[in-house]
């Protein structure tokens, strides 16, 4: 199956990164390299570091970026972006001119039935972005306690029937393990009243999202990486992040806000005495959203939000960004 992925907010990302021909750029979620191809095309003596934990994504992007890899403008690394600092250190790179994260799941991962990300195909419960990891959706569904399942489905899926879904999962798995996406679909369906299911899209959407986020520790990884990514930027370097979930977006917004205004002095202090200096500023007071044409062409773009931070020359007295 071809690794197809429509790059969301492509023009907006390229414009936001303000690409310099001799700059160094890192794409922490390389995927099919749609964004990265447009970045590397604009480089002359610069370099693109493409990072992805999905082996299939790297194989596909390696083919797409073949000429740039061969001429030294692109380097691909199989790794989780939470380790971006180490990846760059291993390559002898101290600072970069731009970092991009396009969070969530690629079209390829959704549409490849075997990966178990989608409720539309009958497949083993998997949902691992990195197939080398042990934790899978199967483990979560069959081994997590009812209270853990409830918390995940409520918080990460924002599903109002989370309690009922968690209860039914535990009841059903006591008879036999829940092994496939369609088996899980049936459990979710029986947990939501029929009148509430009518005309509201697929009943499994929010629960599948919640299990995927837990399986890949997506919020934890983002929280850990944000501070590092801000500290890796050169002066005037940009960090551009596309989110698809309210919890991700809120975390990015708050970390950017703290980095732009890290002062912890009480509001009634006339002068700042804590000495914390801003790292830069948020270029997007409100997130950049896809236009009508893009959402019509690609419905998956509907929930996308792009936020951009630009680094300045005032390094903070201590790290910021760990308090998402």
Secondary structure as UniProt FT lines:
FT   TURN            8..9
FT   HELIX           10..17
FT   TURN            21..22
FT   STRAND          24..27
FT   TURN            28..29
FT   TURN            31..32
FT   HELIX           34..40
FT   TURN            41..42
FT   STRAND          47..52
FT   HELIX           55..64
FT   HELIX           66..70
FT   TURN            71..72
FT   STRAND          74..78
FT   HELIX           81..83
FT   HELIX           84..90
FT   TURN            91..92
FT   STRAND          96..102
FT   HELIX           107..111
FT   HELIX           113..115
FT   TURN            119..120
FT   TURN            131..132
FT   HELIX           137..143
FT   HELIX           146..157
FT   TURN            160..161
FT   HELIX           162..173
FT   TURN            174..175
FT   HELIX           181..191
FT   HELIX           194..197
FT   TURN            198..199
FT   TURN            203..204
FT   HELIX           205..215
FT   TURN            216..217
FT   HELIX           218..231
FT   STRAND          233..243
FT   HELIX           246..260
FT   TURN            267..268
FT   STRAND          280..282
FT   HELIX           292..297
FT   HELIX           299..301
FT   TURN            302..303
FT   STRAND          305..311
//
